[in-house]
């Protein structure tokens, strides 16, 4: 997952710079997650596709299983 931090001024509209759009590989219809941080910055993250979310879930399951196996063998 790529993450880019953008600093903006207070105002009515959030404009994402073209460099951020290019860096995240966004296309029309892409979904993004926006998080406002305490120091007046906004984190823009490309949302994971269904396939990417499933892969992340499987990786987490594998990590937990390997950790449990390591503990059991110790």
C-alpha positions, -999 to 999 in steps of 0.1 A, spaced: 0 0 0 14 33 -10 10 64 12 16 100 5 13 129 29 0 162 16 -1 195 35 -30 218 27 -44 251 38 -77 254 56 -104 258 30 -136 243 15 -122 220 -11 -95 194 -9 -74 194 -41 -50 165 -45 -19 175 -64 -13 158 -97 20 144 -85 1 125 -57 -24 111 -82 4 99 -105 24 84 -76 -5 64 -63 -15 53 -98 -50 66 -95 -74 64 -124 -110 76 -128 -131 54 -105 -102 46 -82 -111 45 -45 -89 63 -20 -88 65 18 -83 100 33 -71 104 69 -67 138 86 -37 139 110 -32 160 141 -6 183 124 -29 195 97 -18 170 70 -39 146 51 -28 111 43 -41 99 10 -39 61 5 -51 41 -24 -78 17 -12 -70 -20 -15 -90 -39 -42 -109 -70 -31 -81 -92 -43 -55 -72 -24 -76 -73 7 -79 -111 4 -42 -115 -1 -35 -93 30 -59 -115 51 -42 -147 39 -8 -133 47 -20 -123 82 -34 -158 88 -1 -173 76 19 -150 99 -3 -160 129 0 -197 121 38 -195 118 40 -176 151 18 -202 169 39 -230 154 71 -213 165 58 -209 201 46 -245 202 80 -258 191 99 -237 217 
